[in-house]
Amino acid sequence: MKIGIIGAGNIGGTLARKLVASGHSVKIANSKGPETISELARDIGATAVVTDDVVKDVEVLILSVPFATYPNLSDLVTSVPRDVVVIDTSNYYPFRDGAIPEVDAGKPESVWVSAQIGRPVTKAWNAGLAATLADKGRPAGEPGRIALPVAGDEASGKAVAMTLV
């Protein structure tokens, strides 16, 4: 698959590494520019690009950014074709993200994110630490295999996320 990842931190970088190793074509972008992640991209076989280019010609867009920054992605994500699956890896941490009254009042995180970016999201990879994602994956039938939840309202998005997970 052709995958774009916004966010090259612990989770985004780990997913880029794993997805490239699984044979996917991966573009990765961050808020600081491709020159800041070019070494990471080269080392794992991904392509570092500007954020505007990470969404072009992809089948899947993975958003791996701090929760509070989602409103900043609205214009970018609304330009993505509707058949592109959008996967959100984030979790809300008030100590990092600041208080978000709607979420604090009980609005599910995925519903809040969807409202911010104008697109439904599938949640995946948000229930494991980067080290878990990097080191604990095992093939089907192997002892010690872990499970990661995938959730969303769109069956097609969940199917794609499950394939990638």
SEDREN-274163 format. One record per residue (C-alpha): residue number from 1; x, y negated, z negated. Coordinates in Angstrom, 1 decimal. Example, Ala and Ser with C-alpha at 12.3 -4.5 7.8 and 13.67 -1.06 7.14 Angstrom:
BEGIN
<sevex><num>1</num><east>12.3</east><north>4.5</north><up>-7.8</up></sevex>
<sevex><num>2</num><east>13.7</east><north>1.1</north><up>-7.1</up></sevex>
***
This chain:
BEGIN
<sevex><num>1</num><east>0.0</east><north>0.0</north><up>0.0</up></sevex>
<sevex><num>2</num><east>1.0</east><north>-3.6</north><up>0.4</up></sevex>
<sevex><num>3</num><east>1.0</east><north>-5.1</north><up>-3.1</up></sevex>
<sevex><num>4</num><east>1.5</east><north>-8.7</north><up>-4.3</up></sevex>
<sevex><num>5</num><east>2.4</east><north>-9.3</north><up>-7.9</up></sevex>
<sevex><num>6</num><east>2.1</east><north>-12.7</north><up>-9.6</up></sevex>
<sevex><num>7</num><east>4.3</east><north>-12.5</north><up>-12.7</up></sevex>
<sevex><num>8</num><east>7.8</east><north>-11.1</north><up>-13.0</up></sevex>
<sevex><num>9</num><east>8.0</east><north>-10.7</north><up>-16.7</up></sevex>
<sevex><num>10</num><east>8.1</east><north>-7.5</north><up>-18.7</up></sevex>
<sevex><num>11</num><east>4.9</east><north>-6.0</north><up>-17.3</up></sevex>
<sevex><num>12</num><east>5.0</east><north>-7.5</north><up>-13.8</up></sevex>
<sevex><num>13</num><east>8.7</east><north>-6.6</north><up>-13.3</up></sevex>
<sevex><num>14</num><east>8.1</east><north>-3.1</north><up>-14.6</up></sevex>
<sevex><num>15</num><east>5.1</east><north>-2.5</north><up>-12.3</up></sevex>
<sevex><num>16</num><east>7.1</east><north>-3.9</north><up>-9.3</up></sevex>
<sevex><num>17</num><east>9.9</east><north>-1.4</north><up>-10.0</up></sevex>
<sevex><num>18</num><east>7.5</east><north>1.6</north><up>-10.5</up></sevex>
<sevex><num>19</num><east>5.4</east><north>0.7</north><up>-7.4</up></sevex>
<sevex><num>20</num><east>8.4</east><north>0.3</north><up>-5.1</up></sevex>
<sevex><num>21</num><east>9.7</east><north>3.6</north><up>-6.4</up></sevex>
<sevex><num>22</num><east>6.4</east><north>5.2</north><up>-5.5</up></sevex>
<sevex><num>23</num><east>6.7</east><north>4.0</north><up>-1.9</up></sevex>
<sevex><num>24</num><east>4.7</east><north>0.8</north><up>-1.9</up></sevex>
<sevex><num>25</num><east>5.6</east><north>-2.5</north><up>-0.3</up></sevex>
<sevex><num>26</num><east>5.8</east><north>-5.1</north><up>-3.1</up></sevex>
<sevex><num>27</num><east>6.1</east><north>-8.8</north><up>-3.0</up></sevex>
<sevex><num>28</num><east>6.6</east><north>-10.6</north><up>-6.3</up></sevex>
<sevex><num>29</num><east>6.3</east><north>-14.2</north><up>-7.3</up></sevex>
<sevex><num>30</num><east>6.5</east><north>-16.2</north><up>-10.5</up></sevex>
<sevex><num>31</num><east>5.9</east><north>-19.8</north><up>-11.5</up></sevex>
<sevex><num>32</num><east>9.6</east><north>-20.8</north><up>-11.4</up></sevex>
<sevex><num>33</num><east>10.3</east><north>-19.8</north><up>-7.7</up></sevex>
<sevex><num>34</num><east>11.7</east><north>-16.9</north><up>-5.8</up></sevex>
<sevex><num>35</num><east>15.3</east><north>-17.9</north><up>-6.5</up></sevex>
<sevex><num>36</num><east>14.8</east><north>-17.1</north><up>-10.2</up></sevex>
<sevex><num>37</num><east>13.7</east><north>-13.5</north><up>-9.5</up></sevex>
<sevex><num>38</num><east>15.7</east><north>-12.7</north><up>-6.3</up></sevex>
<sevex><num>39</num><east>18.2</east><north>-10.5</north><up>-8.2</up></sevex>
<sevex><num>40</num><east>15.4</east><north>-8.5</north><up>-9.8</up></sevex>
<sevex><num>41</num><east>13.6</east><north>-8.1</north><up>-6.4</up></sevex>
<sevex><num>42</num><east>16.8</east><north>-7.0</north><up>-4.7</up></sevex>
<sevex><num>43</num><east>17.6</east><north>-4.5</north><up>-7.5</up></sevex>
<sevex><num>44</num><east>14.2</east><north>-2.8</north><up>-7.3</up></sevex>
<sevex><num>45</num><east>13.6</east><north>-3.2</north><up>-3.5</up></sevex>
<sevex><num>46</num><east>10.8</east><north>-5.8</north><up>-3.7</up></sevex>
<sevex><num>47</num><east>10.6</east><north>-9.1</north><up>-1.9</up></sevex>
<sevex><num>48</num><east>10.7</east><north>-12.3</north><up>-4.0</up></sevex>
<sevex><num>49</num><east>8.4</east><north>-15.0</north><up>-2.5</up></sevex>
<sevex><num>50</num><east>6.7</east><north>-18.2</north><up>-3.4</up></sevex>
<sevex><num>51</num><east>3.4</east><north>-17.8</north><up>-5.1</up></sevex>
<sevex><num>52</num><east>1.5</east><north>-19.0</north><up>-2.0</up></sevex>
<sevex><num>53</num><east>3.0</east><north>-16.2</north><up>0.0</up></sevex>
<sevex><num>54</num><east>2.5</east><north>-13.4</north><up>-2.5</up></sevex>
<sevex><num>55</num><east>-1.2</east><north>-13.3</north><up>-1.6</up></sevex>
<sevex><num>56</num><east>-0.7</east><north>-13.1</north><up>2.2</up></sevex>
<sevex><num>57</num><east>-1.2</east><north>-9.7</north><up>3.9</up></sevex>
<sevex><num>58</num><east>-1.7</east><north>-7.6</north><up>0.8</up></sevex>
<sevex><num>59</num><east>-4.2</east><north>-4.9</north><up>-0.1</up></sevex>
<sevex><num>60</num><east>-3.8</east><north>-5.3</north><up>-3.8</up></sevex>
<sevex><num>61</num><east>-3.0</east><north>-8.4</north><up>-5.9</up></sevex>
<sevex><num>62</num><east>-1.8</east><north>-7.7</north><up>-9.4</up></sevex>
<sevex><num>63</num><east>-2.0</east><north>-10.7</north><up>-11.8</up></sevex>
<sevex><num>64</num><east>0.5</east><north>-10.3</north><up>-14.7</up></sevex>
<sevex><num>65</num><east>0.6</east><north>-13.8</north><up>-16.2</up></sevex>
<sevex><num>66</num><east>-0.1</east><north>-15.2</north><up>-19.7</up></sevex>
<sevex><num>67</num><east>-3.9</east><north>-15.2</north><up>-20.2</up></sevex>
<sevex><num>68</num><east>-4.3</east><north>-19.0</north><up>-20.6</up></sevex>
<sevex><num>69</num><east>-2.7</east><north>-19.6</north><up>-17.2</up></sevex>
<sevex><num>70</num><east>-5.6</east><north>-18.0</north><up>-15.2</up></sevex>
<sevex><num>71</num><east>-7.4</east><north>-21.3</north><up>-14.5</up></sevex>
<sevex><num>72</num><east>-4.2</east><north>-22.4</north><up>-12.6</up></sevex>
<sevex><num>73</num><east>-4.6</east><north>-19.5</north><up>-10.2</up></sevex>
<sevex><num>74</num><east>-8.2</east><north>-20.3</north><up>-9.1</up></sevex>
<sevex><num>75</num><east>-7.4</east><north>-22.0</north><up>-5.8</up></sevex>
<sevex><num>76</num><east>-4.8</east><north>-19.4</north><up>-4.9</up></sevex>
<sevex><num>77</num><east>-6.9</east><north>-16.4</north><up>-5.6</up></sevex>
<sevex><num>78</num><east>-10.0</east><north>-17.7</north><up>-3.9</up></sevex>
<sevex><num>79</num><east>-8.0</east><north>-17.8</north><up>-0.7</up></sevex>
<sevex><num>80</num><east>-7.5</east><north>-14.1</north><up>-0.8</up></sevex>
<sevex><num>81</num><east>-9.7</east><north>-12.0</north><up>1.4</up></sevex>
<sevex><num>82</num><east>-12.6</east><north>-10.4</north><up>-0.5</up></sevex>
<sevex><num>83</num><east>-11.5</east><north>-6.8</north><up>0.4</up></sevex>
<sevex><num>84</num><east>-8.2</east><north>-7.3</north><up>-1.6</up></sevex>
<sevex><num>85</num><east>-8.4</east><north>-5.6</north><up>-5.0</up></sevex>
<sevex><num>86</num><east>-7.5</east><north>-7.9</north><up>-7.8</up></sevex>
<sevex><num>87</num><east>-6.0</east><north>-6.2</north><up>-10.9</up></sevex>
<sevex><num>88</num><east>-5.5</east><north>-8.0</north><up>-14.2</up></sevex>
<sevex><num>89</num><east>-2.9</east><north>-6.8</north><up>-16.6</up></sevex>
<sevex><num>90</num><east>-3.3</east><north>-9.5</north><up>-19.2</up></sevex>
<sevex><num>91</num><east>-4.4</east><north>-9.6</north><up>-22.8</up></sevex>
<sevex><num>92</num><east>-5.6</east><north>-12.6</north><up>-24.8</up></sevex>
<sevex><num>93</num><east>-3.2</east><north>-13.5</north><up>-27.6</up></sevex>
<sevex><num>94</num><east>-4.4</east><north>-16.7</north><up>-29.4</up></sevex>
<sevex><num>95</num><east>-1.0</east><north>-17.3</north><up>-31.0</up></sevex>
<sevex><num>96</num><east>0.5</east><north>-17.5</north><up>-27.5</up></sevex>
<sevex><num>97</num><east>-2.4</east><north>-18.7</north><up>-25.3</up></sevex>
<sevex><num>98</num><east>-4.0</east><north>-21.1</north><up>-27.7</up></sevex>
<sevex><num>99</num><east>-7.7</east><north>-20.7</north><up>-28.7</up></sevex>
<sevex><num>100</num><east>-10.1</east><north>-20.0</north><up>-25.9</up></sevex>
<sevex><num>101</num><east>-13.5</east><north>-20.6</north><up>-27.6</up></sevex>
<sevex><num>102</num><east>-15.6</east><north>-18.5</north><up>-25.1</up></sevex>
<sevex><num>103</num><east>-13.4</east><north>-15.4</north><up>-25.7</up></sevex>
<sevex><num>104</num><east>-13.2</east><north>-16.1</north><up>-29.4</up></sevex>
<sevex><num>105</num><east>-17.0</east><north>-16.1</north><up>-29.4</up></sevex>
<sevex><num>106</num><east>-17.1</east><north>-12.7</north><up>-27.8</up></sevex>
<sevex><num>107</num><east>-17.0</east><north>-13.1</north><up>-24.1</up></sevex>
<sevex><num>108</num><east>-15.0</east><north>-10.1</north><up>-22.7</up></sevex>
<sevex><num>109</num><east>-11.6</east><north>-11.1</north><up>-21.5</up></sevex>
<sevex><num>110</num><east>-12.2</east><north>-9.7</north><up>-18.0</up></sevex>
<sevex><num>111</num><east>-15.4</east><north>-11.7</north><up>-17.6</up></sevex>
<sevex><num>112</num><east>-13.6</east><north>-14.9</north><up>-18.7</up></sevex>
<sevex><num>113</num><east>-10.7</east><north>-14.2</north><up>-16.2</up></sevex>
<sevex><num>114</num><east>-13.2</east><north>-13.5</north><up>-13.4</up></sevex>
<sevex><num>115</num><east>-14.9</east><north>-16.8</north><up>-14.0</up></sevex>
<sevex><num>116</num><east>-11.6</east><north>-18.6</north><up>-14.0</up></sevex>
<sevex><num>117</num><east>-10.3</east><north>-17.2</north><up>-10.7</up></sevex>
<sevex><num>118</num><east>-13.7</east><north>-16.8</north><up>-8.9</up></sevex>
<sevex><num>119</num><east>-13.2</east><north>-13.1</north><up>-8.3</up></sevex>
<sevex><num>120</num><east>-14.1</east><north>-9.8</north><up>-10.0</up></sevex>
<sevex><num>121</num><east>-11.1</east><north>-8.1</north><up>-11.6</up></sevex>
<sevex><num>122</num><east>-10.2</east><north>-4.6</north><up>-12.5</up></sevex>
<sevex><num>123</num><east>-8.3</east><north>-4.3</north><up>-15.7</up></sevex>
<sevex><num>124</num><east>-5.3</east><north>-1.9</north><up>-15.7</up></sevex>
<sevex><num>125</num><east>-1.9</east><north>-1.6</north><up>-17.4</up></sevex>
<sevex><num>126</num><east>-2.9</east><north>-3.9</north><up>-20.3</up></sevex>
<sevex><num>127</num><east>-3.1</east><north>-1.1</north><up>-22.9</up></sevex>
<sevex><num>128</num><east>0.6</east><north>-0.2</north><up>-22.8</up></sevex>
<sevex><num>129</num><east>3.8</east><north>-2.0</north><up>-23.6</up></sevex>
<sevex><num>130</num><east>6.3</east><north>-2.6</north><up>-20.8</up></sevex>
<sevex><num>131</num><east>8.6</east><north>0.1</north><up>-22.3</up></sevex>
<sevex><num>132</num><east>5.8</east><north>2.5</north><up>-22.3</up></sevex>
<sevex><num>133</num><east>5.0</east><north>1.8</north><up>-18.7</up></sevex>
<sevex><num>134</num><east>8.7</east><north>2.1</north><up>-17.8</up></sevex>
<sevex><num>135</num><east>9.5</east><north>5.2</north><up>-19.6</up></sevex>
<sevex><num>136</num><east>6.5</east><north>7.3</north><up>-20.6</up></sevex>
<sevex><num>137</num><east>4.8</east><north>8.1</north><up>-17.2</up></sevex>
<sevex><num>138</num><east>4.7</east><north>11.8</north><up>-16.5</up></sevex>
<sevex><num>139</num><east>3.3</east><north>13.8</north><up>-13.6</up></sevex>
<sevex><num>140</num><east>0.0</east><north>15.6</north><up>-14.0</up></sevex>
<sevex><num>141</num><east>0.4</east><north>18.8</north><up>-16.0</up></sevex>
<sevex><num>142</num><east>3.6</east><north>17.8</north><up>-17.7</up></sevex>
<sevex><num>143</num><east>3.7</east><north>17.8</north><up>-21.5</up></sevex>
<sevex><num>144</num><east>3.6</east><north>14.4</north><up>-23.2</up></sevex>
<sevex><num>145</num><east>1.7</east><north>12.7</north><up>-20.4</up></sevex>
<sevex><num>146</num><east>-0.2</east><north>9.6</north><up>-21.4</up></sevex>
<sevex><num>147</num><east>-3.4</east><north>8.0</north><up>-20.2</up></sevex>
<sevex><num>148</num><east>-4.0</east><north>4.4</north><up>-19.4</up></sevex>
<sevex><num>149</num><east>-7.5</east><north>2.9</north><up>-19.2</up></sevex>
<sevex><num>150</num><east>-8.8</east><north>1.3</north><up>-16.0</up></sevex>
<sevex><num>151</num><east>-12.0</east><north>-0.7</north><up>-16.2</up></sevex>
<sevex><num>152</num><east>-14.1</east><north>-2.9</north><up>-13.9</up></sevex>
<sevex><num>153</num><east>-17.5</east><north>-3.3</north><up>-12.3</up></sevex>
<sevex><num>154</num><east>-16.4</east><north>-2.5</north><up>-8.7</up></sevex>
<sevex><num>155</num><east>-15.9</east><north>1.2</north><up>-8.0</up></sevex>
<sevex><num>156</num><east>-13.5</east><north>0.4</north><up>-5.1</up></sevex>
<sevex><num>157</num><east>-11.3</east><north>-1.7</north><up>-7.3</up></sevex>
<sevex><num>158</num><east>-11.2</east><north>1.0</north><up>-10.0</up></sevex>
<sevex><num>159</num><east>-10.4</east><north>3.7</north><up>-7.4</up></sevex>
<sevex><num>160</num><east>-7.4</east><north>1.7</north><up>-6.1</up></sevex>
<sevex><num>161</num><east>-6.2</east><north>0.9</north><up>-9.6</up></sevex>
<sevex><num>162</num><east>-6.5</east><north>4.6</north><up>-10.6</up></sevex>
<sevex><num>163</num><east>-4.5</east><north>5.6</north><up>-7.6</up></sevex>
<sevex><num>164</num><east>-1.7</east><north>3.1</north><up>-8.5</up></sevex>
<sevex><num>165</num><east>-1.8</east><north>4.0</north><up>-12.2</up></sevex>
***
